[in-house]
Amino acid sequence: MTSPPGFSAQTLSVLAALCDQPSQWQHGYALAKQTGLKSGTLYPILIRLADRGMVEACWQDESEPGRPRRHLYRLTPEGLASATAALAEVTPEVKVQARASLSPRRRLSTQG
């Protein structure tokens, strides 16, 4: 099972999740639920993608009283192009693995 240089299967699952709504800001928590990744895996991936200029991050403007502000993430135009190209190049096995991690049915079956 091989993935494009520089992208692990976990990173590809994050890119796939971000590609589903590329212009929308998304919370890390929502991305964690969508990908099934733990925060210790997800947030370093998001930081690396931001360092590469593929993802932009910002603080949520309005937070609910009593809640801390949260970071929001979305793909940059360059990030969308790179993510689309990377996802197109993956082997079928990696593509299935990346997409399967986005499936709510798979998450339910592995929790049992």
Number of C-alpha atoms within 10 A of each C-alpha: 8 13 19 16 7 7 18 15 21 19 23 24 28 26 30 24 21 23 19 9 12 19 14 13 17 18 16 17 17 12 22 18 15 19 26 20 19 12 14 8 12 20 16 12 19 21 15 13 20 18 11 12 14 21 22 19 18 11 12 14 9 9 11 7 7 6 7 10 13 15 15 18 23 24 26 17 15 13 22 20 13 15 22 14 12 18 20 12 14 19 14 13 13 21 18 14 15 24 17 16 22 22 13 13 10 12 16 9 8 7 6 5
